[in-house]
């Protein structure tokens, strides 16, 4: 670290995941407990976005279309209880999809926020 650098917390020069304090002259030998670099959050949020949202969104869409068709067919044949049950399942699936999309949005936002902290 350059002696001209301002005192503060910096990534550990020895390569660990934590931070070390530079006092302007030398490194403090201790690291603060529980401090994790933003890289971990960035990777986790990207994994959540890719592994959770896309496949679940596609599956929810396919299942919703299929159940809606079955509900329409049940209603056309006069089976109102089955049509109602299927439409309620489609509503629950849509709510689940919205919740997963919100989780994805939070994870993706965390990814871009942590990118700004680099």
C-alpha positions as a LaTeX table, in Angstrom:
\begin{tabular}{lrrr}
\hline
Residue & $x$ (\AA) & $y$ (\AA) & $z$ (\AA) \\
\hline
Unk1 & 0.00 & 0.00 & 0.00 \\
Unk2 & 1.29 & 3.44 & $-0.89$ \\
Unk3 & 2.12 & 5.66 & 2.12 \\
Unk4 & 0.02 & 8.41 & 0.49 \\
Unk5 & $-3.15$ & 6.33 & 0.65 \\
Unk6 & $-5.75$ & 7.61 & 3.09 \\
Unk7 & $-6.31$ & 5.64 & 6.29 \\
Unk8 & $-9.26$ & 3.28 & 6.03 \\
Unk9 & $-10.49$ & $-0.26$ & 5.53 \\
Unk10 & $-9.18$ & $-1.99$ & 2.41 \\
Unk11 & $-9.22$ & $-5.54$ & 1.02 \\
Unk12 & $-6.69$ & $-7.65$ & 2.88 \\
Unk13 & $-3.35$ & $-7.37$ & 1.03 \\
Unk14 & $-2.63$ & $-10.99$ & 1.98 \\
Unk15 & $-5.62$ & $-12.11$ & $-0.11$ \\
Unk16 & $-8.09$ & $-13.25$ & 2.53 \\
Unk17 & $-11.81$ & $-12.48$ & 2.16 \\
Unk18 & $-11.80$ & $-9.89$ & 4.95 \\
Unk19 & $-10.72$ & $-6.30$ & 5.26 \\
Unk20 & $-7.70$ & $-4.79$ & 6.98 \\
Unk21 & $-7.22$ & $-1.29$ & 8.33 \\
Unk22 & $-4.49$ & 0.87 & 6.78 \\
Unk23 & $-3.55$ & 3.63 & 9.24 \\
Unk24 & $-1.56$ & 5.61 & 6.68 \\
Unk25 & 1.75 & 4.04 & 7.72 \\
Unk26 & 1.16 & 0.30 & 8.19 \\
Unk27 & $-1.47$ & $-2.43$ & 8.16 \\
Unk28 & $-3.31$ & $-3.25$ & 11.37 \\
Unk29 & $-2.69$ & $-6.97$ & 12.05 \\
Unk30 & $-6.31$ & $-7.65$ & 13.01 \\
Unk31 & $-9.34$ & $-7.85$ & 10.75 \\
Unk32 & $-12.83$ & $-6.78$ & 11.85 \\
Unk33 & $-15.08$ & $-9.73$ & 12.72 \\
Unk34 & $-18.01$ & $-10.45$ & 10.42 \\
Unk35 & $-16.97$ & $-8.20$ & 7.53 \\
Unk36 & $-17.27$ & $-9.83$ & 4.14 \\
Unk37 & $-16.34$ & $-8.30$ & 0.84 \\
Unk38 & $-19.06$ & $-7.25$ & $-1.58$ \\
Unk39 & $-17.83$ & $-9.80$ & $-4.14$ \\
Unk40 & $-19.60$ & $-12.55$ & $-2.19$ \\
Unk41 & $-22.91$ & $-10.68$ & $-2.32$ \\
Unk42 & $-22.47$ & $-9.98$ & $-6.02$ \\
Unk43 & $-21.90$ & $-13.62$ & $-6.89$ \\
Unk44 & $-24.73$ & $-14.86$ & $-4.69$ \\
Unk45 & $-27.23$ & $-12.39$ & $-6.11$ \\
Unk46 & $-26.34$ & $-13.30$ & $-9.68$ \\
Unk47 & $-26.70$ & $-17.01$ & $-8.91$ \\
Unk48 & $-30.10$ & $-16.41$ & $-7.29$ \\
Unk49 & $-31.24$ & $-14.39$ & $-10.29$ \\
Unk50 & $-30.16$ & $-16.95$ & $-12.85$ \\
Unk51 & $-30.98$ & $-20.18$ & $-11.05$ \\
Unk52 & $-34.24$ & $-19.14$ & $-9.43$ \\
Unk53 & $-36.08$ & $-16.66$ & $-11.57$ \\
Unk54 & $-35.68$ & $-17.84$ & $-15.13$ \\
Unk55 & $-36.56$ & $-21.52$ & $-14.72$ \\
Unk56 & $-39.33$ & $-20.84$ & $-12.21$ \\
Unk57 & $-40.81$ & $-18.12$ & $-14.41$ \\
Unk58 & $-40.85$ & $-20.39$ & $-17.43$ \\
Unk59 & $-42.35$ & $-23.30$ & $-15.47$ \\
Unk60 & $-45.00$ & $-21.06$ & $-13.89$ \\
Unk61 & $-45.96$ & $-19.70$ & $-17.29$ \\
Unk62 & $-46.29$ & $-23.14$ & $-18.86$ \\
Unk63 & $-48.22$ & $-24.54$ & $-15.89$ \\
Unk64 & $-50.52$ & $-21.50$ & $-15.80$ \\
Unk65 & $-51.38$ & $-21.82$ & $-19.48$ \\
Unk66 & $-52.08$ & $-25.55$ & $-19.16$ \\
Unk67 & $-54.26$ & $-25.15$ & $-16.04$ \\
Unk68 & $-56.17$ & $-22.25$ & $-17.62$ \\
Unk69 & $-56.98$ & $-24.41$ & $-20.64$ \\
Unk70 & $-58.12$ & $-27.24$ & $-18.36$ \\
Unk71 & $-60.27$ & $-24.79$ & $-16.37$ \\
Unk72 & $-61.85$ & $-23.47$ & $-19.59$ \\
Unk73 & $-62.59$ & $-27.01$ & $-20.75$ \\
Unk74 & $-64.08$ & $-27.92$ & $-17.34$ \\
Unk75 & $-66.28$ & $-24.80$ & $-17.39$ \\
Unk76 & $-67.42$ & $-25.58$ & $-20.95$ \\
Unk77 & $-68.45$ & $-29.09$ & $-19.87$ \\
Unk78 & $-70.42$ & $-27.71$ & $-16.89$ \\
Unk79 & $-67.99$ & $-28.81$ & $-14.16$ \\
Unk80 & $-67.90$ & $-25.54$ & $-12.21$ \\
Unk81 & $-66.15$ & $-26.90$ & $-9.05$ \\
Unk82 & $-63.20$ & $-28.23$ & $-11.08$ \\
Unk83 & $-62.98$ & $-25.00$ & $-13.09$ \\
Unk84 & $-63.00$ & $-22.94$ & $-9.88$ \\
Unk85 & $-60.34$ & $-25.14$ & $-8.28$ \\
Unk86 & $-58.08$ & $-24.88$ & $-11.33$ \\
Unk87 & $-58.51$ & $-21.10$ & $-11.56$ \\
Unk88 & $-57.63$ & $-20.79$ & $-7.87$ \\
Unk89 & $-54.47$ & $-22.79$ & $-8.54$ \\
Unk90 & $-53.62$ & $-20.48$ & $-11.44$ \\
Unk91 & $-54.05$ & $-17.48$ & $-9.11$ \\
Unk92 & $-51.76$ & $-19.08$ & $-6.52$ \\
Unk93 & $-49.21$ & $-19.80$ & $-9.24$ \\
Unk94 & $-49.31$ & $-16.17$ & $-10.38$ \\
Unk95 & $-48.80$ & $-14.96$ & $-6.80$ \\
Unk96 & $-45.85$ & $-17.35$ & $-6.44$ \\
Unk97 & $-44.43$ & $-16.04$ & $-9.70$ \\
Unk98 & $-44.72$ & $-12.44$ & $-8.49$ \\
Unk99 & $-42.96$ & $-13.30$ & $-5.20$ \\
Unk100 & $-40.13$ & $-15.03$ & $-7.05$ \\
Unk101 & $-39.86$ & $-12.06$ & $-9.42$ \\
Unk102 & $-39.59$ & $-9.72$ & $-6.41$ \\
Unk103 & $-36.83$ & $-11.89$ & $-4.95$ \\
Unk104 & $-35.07$ & $-11.80$ & $-8.30$ \\
Unk105 & $-35.40$ & $-8.03$ & $-8.45$ \\
Unk106 & $-33.90$ & $-7.63$ & $-4.99$ \\
Unk107 & $-31.06$ & $-10.01$ & $-5.80$ \\
Unk108 & $-30.32$ & $-8.31$ & $-9.11$ \\
Unk109 & $-30.45$ & $-4.87$ & $-7.49$ \\
Unk110 & $-28.02$ & $-6.07$ & $-4.84$ \\
Unk111 & $-25.74$ & $-7.21$ & $-7.64$ \\
Unk112 & $-25.64$ & $-3.79$ & $-9.25$ \\
Unk113 & $-25.36$ & $-1.94$ & $-5.94$ \\
Unk114 & $-22.43$ & $-4.11$ & $-4.93$ \\
Unk115 & $-20.85$ & $-3.48$ & $-8.33$ \\
Unk116 & $-20.82$ & 0.22 & $-7.50$ \\
Unk117 & $-18.96$ & $-0.52$ & $-4.25$ \\
Unk118 & $-16.02$ & $-2.11$ & $-6.02$ \\
\hline
\end{tabular}
